Amino acid sequence: IAEPLIGRSDTLYHRVYRASAFNAYGDNTAVQNESFRLPASDISTSTASILLTPLSTTTLDHIALFIDAAEARGVLVYISWPALPRSLERIAHENIERSDARLRERFGTRILGTQNDFIFDDSDFFDTVNHLTTNARTIRSQRLANLIREAKGSFLRDERQ
């Protein structure tokens, strides 16, 4: 935490990142009640510099280790793209395409949809690329649920064959 934030409770950081900000499912819902919004033009520069380079072999190896550990416990793992502002997708398009190709080559049918399924207008984000507005979060959840249903159906068909 940056030094100026220590000991303060009146900042956006402290209003949003506190225990009472999370619901029973572990979702941080505090942003739903915040009136502060970063201008849409600033969203793509607020964070997500990780998209400016394609996924590395090390990152893919860590994902594989996570999948192995989860599946050893009977958990079926799927991978989805995060929500992404349209302006950032334009900036990082080539790297996103490379990352998608690397993910698909390594993990195949575990990938739910494409990055395009999760691109939103910059105005659909609250303060960073990590916080969708309430309406956009609902849309993303519906898209993700549909992709999971499709993947599960495909998985069950594959298991029967």
MARROVO-319457 format. One line per 2 residues: number of its first residue (from 0); their letters; for each residue x, y, z of N, C-alpha, C. Coordinates in steps of 0.02 Angstrom, whole numbers, plus 50000, padded with zeros to 5 digits. Layout:
<bados>
NUM = a = X,Y,Z,X,Y,Z,X,Y,Z  ...
</bados>
This chain:
<bados>
0 = ia = 50043,49941,50000,50000,50000,50000,50045,50062,50000  50028,50109,49959,50067,50171,49956,50064,50206,50023
2 = ep = 50118,50236,50044,50125,50269,50109,50067,50317,50126  50045,50360,50080,49990,50406,50097,49925,50372,50117
4 = li = 49916,50309,50097,49853,50274,50112,49853,50242,50181  49912,50230,50209,49916,50197,50274,49883,50240,50327
6 = gr = 49838,50209,50365,49805,50244,50420,49744,50286,50399  49728,50287,50335,49671,50327,50312,49613,50281,50296
8 = sd = 49552,50305,50304,49494,50265,50287,49447,50301,50239  49468,50359,50214,49423,50399,50173,49439,50395,50098
10 = tl = 49484,50351,50079,49502,50346,50008,49460,50293,49973  49457,50297,49907,49420,50247,49869,49449,50178,49884
12 = yh = 49515,50173,49888,49547,50109,49903,49518,50078,49967  49513,50118,50021,49488,50092,50084,49413,50080,50085
14 = rv = 49376,50115,50044,49304,50103,50040,49289,50039,50002  49330,50024,49952,49318,49967,49908,49353,49903,49932
16 = yr = 49413,49909,49960,49451,49850,49981,49450,49843,50057  49393,49818,50082,49385,49805,50154,49341,49743,50159
18 = as = 49340,49711,50216,49303,49648,50224,49229,49656,50208  49199,49712,50229,49128,49721,50217,49112,49735,50144
20 = af = 49163,49743,50102,49152,49756,50031,49134,49692,49993  49143,49634,50025,49133,49570,49991,49067,49538,50012
22 = na = 49032,49508,49964,48969,49474,49979,48983,49402,50001  48930,49364,50013,48937,49295,50037,48973,49249,49988
24 = yg = 48975,49269,49924,49009,49228,49873,49082,49249,49862  49104,49299,49899,49173,49322,49891,49181,49375,49838
26 = dn = 49125,49400,49811,49128,49452,49759,49133,49520,49792  49177,49562,49767,49183,49629,49792,49128,49671,49760
28 = ta = 49078,49688,49799,49022,49726,49773,49021,49799,49796  49073,49820,49832,49074,49888,49858,49073,49940,49803
30 = vq = 49100,49924,49745,49102,49973,49691,49032,49990,49666  48983,49948,49679,48915,49962,49655,48887,50025,49687
32 = ne = 48911,50043,49745,48884,50100,49781,48928,50162,49776  48983,50158,49740,49028,50215,49735,49005,50263,49681
34 = sf = 49010,50327,49695,48991,50377,49646,49051,50397,49603  49112,50385,49627,49172,50401,49589,49177,50355,49529
36 = rl = 49194,50383,49472,49208,50344,49412,49267,50375,49377  49313,50334,49356,49369,50357,49315,49341,50372,49246
38 = pa = 49360,50427,49215,49335,50441,49147,49352,50383,49101  49306,50367,49056,49315,50310,49010,49382,50315,48973
40 = sd = 49402,50376,48956,49464,50385,48919,49526,50365,48959  49520,50359,49025,49577,50341,49068,49578,50267,49086
42 = is = 49525,50230,49070,49520,50161,49092,49577,50118,49064  49592,50123,49000,49642,50078,48970,49712,50092,48996
44 = ts = 49724,50151,49023,49791,50166,49049,49794,50155,49125  49739,50134,49156,49738,50128,49228,49775,50067,49254
46 = ta = 49781,50016,49213,49814,49954,49233,49818,49908,49171  49830,49844,49182,49830,49793,49129,49888,49798,49081
48 = si = 49945,49824,49102,50003,49825,49059,50026,49754,49041  50001,49704,49080,50019,49635,49066,49998,49614,48996
50 = ll = 49947,49645,48968,49924,49628,48901,49971,49654,48846  50018,49695,48866,50063,49723,48816,50117,49674,48794
52 = tp = 50118,49615,48825,50162,49561,48803,50122,49496,48802  50137,49451,48756,50101,49387,48754,50117,49345,48815
54 = ls = 50074,49296,48830,50085,49251,48886,50152,49214,48877  50190,49211,48930,50255,49178,48927,50247,49103,48941
56 = tt = 50299,49065,48924,50300,48994,48937,50295,48982,49012  50327,49024,49052,50324,49017,49125,50252,49025,49150
58 = tl = 50216,49074,49124,50146,49083,49144,50104,49023,49124  50114,48998,49064,50078,48939,49041,50094,48879,49085
60 = dh = 50156,48872,49105,50176,48817,49149,50141,48822,49217  50134,48883,49243,50099,48893,49307,50025,48877,49301
62 = ia = 49995,48895,49245,49925,48877,49233,49918,48801,49232  49964,48768,49198,49961,48694,49194,49968,48663,49263
64 = lf = 50013,48690,49305,50020,48664,49373,49956,48673,49413  49924,48731,49405,49861,48743,49440,49808,48693,49417
66 = id = 49803,48683,49352,49754,48636,49325,49767,48566,49352  49830,48544,49352,49847,48477,49377,49827,48470,49451
68 = aa = 49842,48522,49491,49827,48519,49563,49751,48517,49574  49714,48557,49537,49642,48559,49544,49610,48493,49522
70 = ea = 49633,48468,49466,49603,48407,49440,49621,48346,49482  49678,48349,49517,49695,48295,49563,49645,48291,49620
72 = rg = 49608,48346,49630,49557,48349,49682,49487,48342,49653  49483,48324,49588,49418,48313,49556,49385,48375,49529
74 = vl = 49421,48430,49521,49393,48492,49496,49407,48498,49421  49356,48510,49381,49364,48521,49310,49379,48596,49300
76 = vy = 49433,48612,49266,49456,48681,49259,49444,48706,49187  49414,48765,49181,49408,48800,49118,49444,48866,49125
78 = is = 49463,48894,49069,49498,48958,49068,49455,49008,49029  49445,49067,49057,49408,49119,49021,49450,49182,49019
80 = wp = 49434,49223,48972,49467,49287,48966,49436,49336,49015  49475,49384,49039,49447,49436,49082,49409,49487,49040
82 = al = 49369,49527,49072,49337,49583,49038,49393,49630,49015  49383,49660,48957,49435,49702,48929,49403,49763,48896
84 = pr = 49429,49823,48911,49403,49883,48878,49421,49882,48803  49375,49905,48763,49385,49908,48691,49449,49946,48672
86 = sl = 49463,50000,48706,49523,50039,48690,49587,50000,48704  49588,49960,48756,49647,49920,48772,49654,49862,48722
88 = er = 49598,49834,48700,49602,49781,48650,49634,49807,48586  49618,49868,48567,49648,49897,48507,49723,49904,48515
90 = ia = 49745,49924,48575,49817,49933,48588,49854,49867,48589  49824,49816,48619,49858,49752,48631,49834,49695,48586
92 = he = 49800,49712,48531,49769,49661,48489,49817,49605,48468  49875,49622,48443,49922,49570,48420,49944,49525,48476
94 = ni = 49958,49553,48535,49980,49512,48591,49923,49468,48617  49863,49493,48615,49805,49453,48635,49797,49394,48588
96 = er = 49805,49406,48523,49801,49352,48474,49855,49300,48487  49916,49322,48501,49971,49275,48516,49957,49235,48579
98 = sd = 49932,49269,48630,49916,49235,48693,49861,49184,48683  49810,49203,48645,49755,49157,48631,49781,49095,48595
100 = ar = 49825,49104,48546,49853,49047,48509,49892,49002,48557  49932,49032,48601,49971,48992,48649,49926,48954,48697
102 = lr = 49874,48988,48722,49827,48954,48767,49793,48896,48732  49768,48907,48672,49732,48855,48635,49778,48796,48618
104 = er = 49840,48811,48601,49887,48758,48585,49901,48715,48646  49906,48747,48704,49923,48710,48765,49863,48680,48800
106 = fg = 49806,48715,48800,49748,48694,48841,49685,48679,48801  49685,48690,48737,49631,48670,48693,49561,48688,48715
108 = tr = 49520,48637,48726,49449,48647,48740,49435,48674,48809  49485,48684,48849,49475,48715,48915,49461,48791,48909
110 = il = 49476,48819,48851,49468,48892,48841,49394,48906,48826  49364,48949,48865,49293,48967,48856,49289,49029,48812
112 = gt = 49263,49021,48752,49254,49078,48707,49319,49108,48685  49314,49172,48666,49373,49210,48643,49375,49275,48682
114 = qn = 49430,49311,48674,49434,49376,48706,49378,49421,48682  49358,49414,48619,49303,49456,48592,49238,49448,48631
116 = df = 49228,49389,48662,49168,49379,48702,49167,49422,48765  49225,49449,48783,49230,49486,48846,49256,49557,48837
118 = if = 49249,49584,48777,49267,49654,48765,49207,49697,48780  49218,49750,48818,49165,49796,48837,49187,49867,48820
120 = dd = 49137,49911,48814,49153,49982,48804,49189,50007,48866  49232,50056,48856,49270,50084,48913,49223,50111,48967
122 = sd = 49165,50136,48947,49117,50163,48994,49084,50109,49038  49096,50045,49021,49069,49990,49061,49114,49972,49120
124 = ff = 49169,50009,49128,49215,49997,49184,49209,50053,49234  49220,50035,49297,49211,50082,49352,49272,50126,49363
126 = dt = 49328,50095,49381,49388,50135,49395,49452,50104,49366  49451,50040,49352,49508,50007,49321,49480,49951,49277
128 = vn = 49524,49916,49242,49500,49860,49201,49478,49802,49245  49487,49807,49310,49466,49753,49356,49395,49761,49382
130 = hl = 49363,49818,49370,49297,49831,49399,49247,49851,49345  49204,49804,49327,49149,49820,49282,49092,49853,49320
132 = tt = 49053,49893,49285,48993,49922,49316,48944,49865,49331  48894,49879,49370,48845,49828,49389,48813,49796,49327
134 = na = 48791,49837,49280,48759,49811,49219,48807,49768,49178  48868,49792,49168,48917,49755,49128,48936,49690,49162
136 = rt = 48940,49691,49228,48956,49629,49266,48902,49576,49255  48840,49598,49254,48784,49551,49241,48790,49522,49171
138 = ir = 48805,49563,49122,48813,49540,49053,48871,49490,49048  48927,49506,49079,48985,49461,49077,48968,49394,49110
140 = sq = 48934,49397,49167,48915,49335,49202,48870,49292,49159  48823,49322,49123,48778,49285,49079,48817,49253,49022
142 = rl = 48863,49290,48993,48904,49263,48938,48946,49204,48964  48976,49213,49021,49019,49161,49049,48977,49098,49066
144 = an = 48918,49108,49095,48875,49051,49111,48856,49012,49047  48840,49048,48994,48823,49016,48931,48882,48976,48903
146 = li = 48942,49004,48907,49002,48969,48882,49017,48908,48925  49005,48912,48989,49016,48854,49033,48966,48799,49017
148 = re = 48903,48818,49007,48852,48768,48987,48872,48734,48922  48894,48773,48873,48915,48744,48809,48974,48696,48819
150 = ak = 49024,48718,48859,49083,48677,48870,49066,48613,48909  49023,48619,48958,49002,48560,48997,48966,48510,48952
152 = gs = 48922,48535,48908,48887,48491,48862,48936,48455,48816  48985,48491,48792,49036,48462,48749,49077,48411,48788
154 = fl = 49095,48428,48849,49135,48383,48891,49096,48319,48904  49032,48325,48921,48991,48266,48935,48984,48222,48873
156 = rd = 48975,48253,48815,48971,48215,48753,49036,48177,48740  49093,48211,48751,49159,48179,48742,49169,48120,48790
158 = er = 49144,48128,48851,49152,48075,48902,49112,48013,48883  49054,48022,48851,49011,47966,48833,49039,47927,48773
160 = q = 49079,47959,48733,49104,47926,48672,49162,47880,48686
</bados>
